[in-house]
């Protein structure tokens, strides 16, 4: 499944082009068509024709590391051939590739943080990389005010730190919320980050507590990933395999949002979870773990959904069951979800981007 970073980058690029900006997207690897819609005026560049691959993960890692200096050189050559006013990286590793590439060029380098400054602080190279970026880039964009504060406290920052949330990645749909589809939807890559193992555990706890009231409800998990077989085995072991559907990732998420009554998010960490914005735009009430950054700035606890203390699967099961057993509460949460997500439409967010970028180029 393509990343949420790729999706939101495409949305912002497309909307900025519509407002008269000249936008290019530079990727490390080529050879693949964009998964998400791209405005015809957005130019694509690739630094390498294909991705480094190997059956041995250590060999693959060393080969990727070996490409970093070459990637910087190719990026610098591209920036000289096609001058840009601003270069925005979307990852701390890409930021380190960009630092030597822009040295001495008349290019404003901005780091766009899609997770959190505090993520992986136990790995010294990542902390060092973020601090290096903070000292040498012209500015940092975070997705939440909380992460903005983390950057301010944790690094000596050269430029301004600005919080701009991600937008809903599509036009607000016309919906007629269905509170009684008997489906709880979960969407995301099947990996450690998304925590579907915790969701399945909570689902089993809930089913064991009230097998009658929740008997006909289905948990539908939409996504691909390396944990798929482990998750299926877990569902079998816990005795809930018959009430859980695993479906592959798809572009047609619209169908699944329209045919669900609740959205569950079990992530261990996020930057700004797009799945919550998408679900709210369809009026879905939400039960989500309150991971460090993201959910608390999207969900009104007790208003449009429930925020659960991180990792407490019993509490997650309890809140999910309460929502399943109360259709009027689902309807009330649904109305609030549609109201609250209006602040995250692309029309609103692109104005913040435009003002930010124009302020950068006005400063010499």
C-alpha distance (Angstrom), angle and dihedral (degrees) to the residues before:
residue distance angle dihedral
X1 . . .
X2 3.80 . .
X3 3.78 113.2 .
X4 3.78 128.0 -97.3
X5 3.81 86.3 -121.5
X6 3.80 90.2 62.6
X7 3.77 90.9 48.0
X8 3.80 97.6 50.1
X9 3.81 91.4 42.5
X10 3.79 88.6 56.7
X11 3.81 92.0 48.5
X12 3.80 94.4 49.9
X13 3.82 92.8 43.5
X14 3.80 91.9 50.9
X15 3.80 93.9 47.6
X16 3.81 93.2 47.2
X17 3.81 91.0 51.9
X18 3.79 88.5 53.4
X19 3.83 87.3 56.7
X20 3.79 93.4 53.5
X21 3.80 101.8 -92.8
X22 3.81 120.6 139.9
X23 3.81 102.5 -129.4
X24 3.79 131.5 -174.4
X25 3.81 128.5 -179.9
X26 3.80 116.8 -148.3
X27 3.80 117.5 -163.4
X28 3.77 130.1 -175.5
X29 3.79 93.8 -132.3
X30 3.78 131.9 40.9
X31 3.78 133.3 -172.3
X32 3.81 98.0 85.6
X33 3.77 130.9 91.4
X34 3.81 114.0 -123.6
X35 3.81 110.2 -90.5
X36 3.80 92.1 -147.8
X37 3.83 128.4 53.4
X38 3.81 115.2 -81.7
X39 3.79 126.3 -161.0
X40 3.80 110.2 -118.4
X41 3.81 90.1 -123.7
X42 3.83 92.8 59.4
X43 3.81 109.8 98.6
X44 3.81 119.4 -143.2
X45 3.81 125.0 -149.9
X46 3.81 129.6 180.0
X47 3.79 125.0 -159.9
X48 3.82 93.2 -159.2
X49 3.78 130.4 25.9
X50 3.81 95.0 -136.0
X51 3.78 141.2 15.0
X52 3.80 123.1 -103.0
X53 3.80 109.4 -103.8
X54 3.79 135.0 -178.9
X55 3.79 136.2 154.5
X56 3.81 86.6 -130.0
X57 3.82 109.1 72.8
X58 3.82 92.8 -154.9
X59 3.79 92.4 52.4
X60 3.80 89.9 48.2
X61 3.82 91.2 49.4
X62 3.81 92.9 50.0
X63 3.79 91.1 48.5
X64 3.80 91.0 51.0
X65 3.80 91.2 48.9
X66 3.79 88.9 49.5
X67 3.79 89.5 56.7
X68 3.80 94.8 55.3
X69 3.83 96.4 86.2
X70 3.79 90.2 45.7
X71 3.80 90.6 47.8
X72 3.81 90.1 53.8
X73 3.79 91.3 49.3
X74 3.82 92.7 48.6
X75 3.79 91.7 46.6
X76 3.80 90.6 51.3
X77 3.81 90.9 49.3
X78 3.81 90.4 49.7
X79 3.82 92.0 50.1
X80 3.79 90.0 51.7
X81 3.80 92.6 48.5
X82 3.82 93.6 43.3
X83 3.85 107.2 26.7
X84 3.80 116.6 -148.2
X85 3.79 131.2 -168.3
X86 3.80 94.7 -146.6
X87 3.82 133.9 22.6
X88 3.81 116.7 -163.0
X89 3.80 119.5 -167.5
X90 3.81 119.8 -159.7
X91 3.81 100.8 -158.0
X92 3.79 135.9 40.5
X93 3.83 91.6 -120.1
X94 3.79 91.1 50.6
X95 3.78 86.8 47.6
X96 3.80 89.9 58.6
X97 3.80 90.1 48.7
X98 3.81 88.8 52.1
X99 3.82 98.0 47.9
X100 3.83 97.3 74.5
X101 3.81 90.8 34.7
X102 3.81 93.6 62.8
X103 3.81 97.3 38.3
X104 3.81 108.8 129.2
X105 3.81 93.5 2.7
X106 3.79 123.8 115.9
X107 3.82 92.2 -113.8
X108 3.80 128.0 122.8
X109 3.81 107.5 -135.2
X110 3.82 115.8 -151.9
X111 3.81 127.1 -175.6
X112 3.82 114.7 -143.8
X113 3.82 107.4 -159.0
X114 3.80 111.6 -151.6
X115 3.79 98.1 177.8
X116 3.79 124.8 24.7
X117 3.78 138.6 -68.3
X118 3.82 88.3 -124.1
X119 3.80 95.0 55.6
X120 3.83 113.0 114.0
X121 3.79 94.8 -2.5
X122 3.82 86.1 152.9
X123 3.82 87.3 69.2
X124 3.83 105.7 76.4
X125 3.81 95.3 -158.9
X126 3.81 91.2 58.9
X127 3.79 93.6 48.6
X128 3.80 89.8 47.1
X129 3.81 90.5 48.7
X130 3.80 93.0 52.2
X131 3.79 92.8 46.7
X132 3.79 90.4 49.7
X133 3.79 90.4 51.3
X134 3.80 90.7 48.1
X135 3.80 92.0 54.3
X136 3.79 97.6 44.8
X137 3.81 109.4 33.8
X138 3.79 124.1 83.8
X139 3.78 93.2 -124.6
X140 3.79 147.4 -17.0
X141 3.79 128.9 -128.6
X142 3.80 117.3 -156.3
X143 3.78 126.9 -173.0
X144 3.80 96.4 -135.3
X145 3.78 138.7 34.7
X146 3.81 89.4 -125.3
X147 3.79 92.2 58.3
X148 3.81 89.7 45.7
X149 3.79 87.0 59.8
X150 3.82 91.2 48.1
X151 3.81 90.7 55.3
X152 3.80 91.6 47.5
X153 3.80 91.9 51.7
X154 3.79 98.7 37.8
X155 3.81 104.8 44.3
X156 3.77 143.1 33.6
X157 3.78 100.3 -114.7
X158 3.80 122.7 -155.5
X159 3.80 97.7 -162.7
X160 3.78 137.4 25.2
X161 3.80 122.5 -63.5
X162 3.78 111.7 -137.6
X163 3.81 127.5 -173.9
X164 3.81 114.6 -142.5
X165 3.81 116.0 165.4
X166 3.76 122.5 -140.2
X167 3.80 116.6 -99.6
X168 3.76 130.0 -123.8
X169 3.83 98.7 -88.3
X170 3.81 95.9 -132.5
X171 3.79 141.0 33.9
X172 3.80 112.5 -74.5
X173 3.81 104.2 -89.8
X174 3.77 125.7 -131.6
X175 3.78 102.7 -115.4
X176 3.77 140.7 177.8
X177 3.79 102.7 -158.6
X178 3.80 113.5 -134.0
X179 3.83 109.1 -153.5
X180 3.79 95.5 -175.3
X181 3.81 107.0 51.9
X182 3.85 87.2 114.4
X183 3.80 90.2 -135.0
X184 3.81 128.2 123.8
X185 3.80 108.9 -163.6
X186 3.80 127.7 -152.0
X187 3.81 121.4 -178.4
X188 3.79 131.3 -170.0
X189 3.75 148.1 77.0
X190 3.79 113.7 -48.3
X191 3.78 96.9 -119.1
X192 3.80 140.6 112.8
X193 3.81 94.3 -86.6
X194 3.80 95.5 59.1
X195 3.82 92.6 52.8
X196 3.78 99.0 -145.8
X197 3.80 87.9 155.7
X198 3.81 87.2 66.6
X199 3.79 91.4 47.1
X200 3.81 91.7 52.5
X201 3.81 89.7 48.6
X202 3.81 90.8 51.3
X203 3.81 90.4 46.1
X204 3.82 90.4 54.5
X205 3.82 91.4 47.8
X206 3.81 90.0 51.4
X207 3.80 94.1 47.4
X208 3.80 91.1 50.4
X209 3.82 92.3 49.9
X210 3.80 97.3 50.0
X211 3.78 111.1 10.3
X212 3.83 91.7 162.1
X213 3.81 100.2 50.0
X214 3.81 94.1 43.2
X215 3.81 98.0 32.4
X216 3.81 98.3 113.4
X217 3.80 97.0 40.1
X218 3.82 119.1 110.0
X219 3.81 129.0 -155.4
X220 3.80 107.7 -142.3
X221 3.82 114.9 -163.8
X222 3.79 114.3 -165.5
X223 3.81 117.0 -164.9
X224 3.79 150.0 67.1
X225 3.77 131.3 -113.1
X226 3.76 152.3 120.5
X227 3.81 94.9 -75.1
X228 3.80 96.3 58.1
X229 3.81 97.7 105.7
X230 3.81 92.9 42.6
X231 3.79 90.5 51.9
X232 3.79 92.6 49.2
X233 3.80 90.3 49.6
X234 3.81 90.0 49.4
X235 3.82 91.0 51.9
X236 3.81 89.5 50.4
X237 3.81 92.9 47.7
X238 3.82 92.6 49.7
X239 3.81 92.0 47.9
X240 3.80 97.2 -117.1
X241 3.80 101.9 103.3
X242 3.82 91.9 111.7
X243 3.81 91.8 58.3
X244 3.82 97.0 47.1
X245 3.81 125.6 77.0
X246 3.79 121.9 -162.9
X247 3.80 112.8 -158.2
X248 3.83 128.2 176.7
X249 3.79 124.1 -107.8
X250 3.79 114.0 -85.9
X251 3.77 141.0 178.4
X252 3.80 89.0 -130.5
X253 3.81 97.5 77.2
X254 3.81 89.0 140.6
X255 3.81 91.1 79.6
X256 3.80 93.3 52.2
X257 3.80 95.5 47.1
X258 3.81 89.9 50.3
X259 3.81 91.5 50.2
X260 3.80 97.4 50.0
X261 3.79 132.3 82.3
X262 3.83 100.0 -163.7
X263 3.82 136.2 26.0
X264 3.82 118.9 -145.2
X265 3.82 122.2 -163.1
X266 3.80 119.3 -172.5
X267 3.81 102.8 171.0
X268 3.79 121.8 154.3
X269 3.80 90.3 -150.9
X270 3.79 138.3 -1.4
X271 3.77 139.6 169.1
X272 3.78 99.2 -145.1
X273 3.81 109.8 -25.3
X274 3.78 109.0 -131.9
X275 3.79 91.7 -166.0
X276 3.82 88.9 69.3
X277 3.80 92.4 54.1
X278 3.79 91.2 46.8
X279 3.79 92.7 48.7
X280 3.80 93.1 48.2
X281 3.79 91.3 49.8
X282 3.82 86.4 60.1
X283 3.78 91.1 46.8
X284 3.78 95.8 -111.0
X285 3.80 117.5 158.2
X286 3.81 110.7 -130.7
X287 3.77 139.8 -142.4
X288 3.83 110.3 -167.5
X289 3.75 140.6 163.0
X290 3.79 109.0 -112.0
X291 3.80 96.9 -122.0
X292 3.79 117.3 -175.1
X293 3.81 100.2 -86.9
X294 3.79 131.0 20.0
X295 3.81 116.3 21.1
X296 3.81 97.2 68.2
X297 3.82 90.6 55.0
X298 3.82 91.9 51.1
X299 3.81 107.2 34.4
X300 3.80 125.1 59.5
X301 3.80 101.7 -143.9
X302 3.78 106.9 -125.3
X303 3.81 89.9 3.9
X304 3.81 107.7 70.3
X305 3.79 98.1 -0.6
X306 3.78 145.8 -31.2
X307 3.80 127.2 -74.0
X308 3.80 112.5 -154.0
X309 3.80 125.6 -158.2
X310 3.79 107.6 -97.0
X311 3.80 112.6 -86.6
X312 3.82 97.8 1.9
X313 3.80 99.4 130.0
X314 3.80 93.4 173.6
X315 3.80 91.2 56.7
X316 3.81 89.6 45.2
X317 3.80 89.7 53.4
X318 3.80 90.7 48.6
X319 3.81 94.9 51.0
X320 3.80 92.4 44.2
X321 3.78 91.3 50.3
X322 3.81 91.3 48.0
X323 3.80 90.1 54.3
X324 3.80 92.9 45.7
X325 3.81 91.8 52.0
X326 3.82 95.4 48.1
X327 3.81 115.6 61.5
X328 3.82 93.2 175.5
X329 3.81 89.9 56.5
X330 3.81 89.5 50.9
X331 3.80 90.4 53.0
X332 3.83 92.5 48.3
X333 3.81 91.9 48.9
X334 3.79 89.7 47.5
X335 3.81 92.8 57.1
X336 3.80 91.9 48.1
X337 3.81 91.5 48.1
X338 3.80 92.6 57.3
X339 3.81 91.1 48.2
X340 3.81 96.2 47.9
X341 3.80 96.6 46.7
X342 3.83 91.7 60.9
X343 3.82 89.7 85.6
X344 3.81 89.2 62.7
X345 3.80 101.2 53.0
X346 3.80 115.8 127.8
X347 3.83 89.6 -115.6
X348 3.80 89.2 62.6
X349 3.81 98.4 39.2
X350 3.82 97.1 46.1
X351 3.83 89.3 59.0
X352 3.81 88.8 58.0
X353 3.80 89.9 50.1
X354 3.79 92.6 47.8
X355 3.80 92.8 51.0
X356 3.80 91.5 47.1
X357 3.81 95.5 49.1
X358 3.80 93.5 44.4
X359 3.80 90.0 52.0
X360 3.81 89.6 53.8
X361 3.79 96.8 52.8
X362 3.81 91.5 44.5
X363 3.82 89.9 62.1
X364 3.79 112.4 77.7
